[in-house]
Amino acid sequence: MEKLDIFVKGVGTGREQAVRGLISNGFDIDAIYDQTPIPHNGCRKPRTRRV
């Protein structure tokens, strides 16, 4: 392998640690793509319950 393209999904520290782990193991990273799903106001949220 010469270069890696990394596709990450989601938020948090786990994805950053995974990328750092690949770098520390000597992998040459060409690009990092963020594929976190972002809603475009699709479904309506259920109403809040009133007691």
Buried (B, 14 or more C-beta within 10 A) or exposed (E): EEEBEBEBEEEEEEBEEEBEEBEEEEBEEEEEEEEEEEEEEEEEEEEEEEE
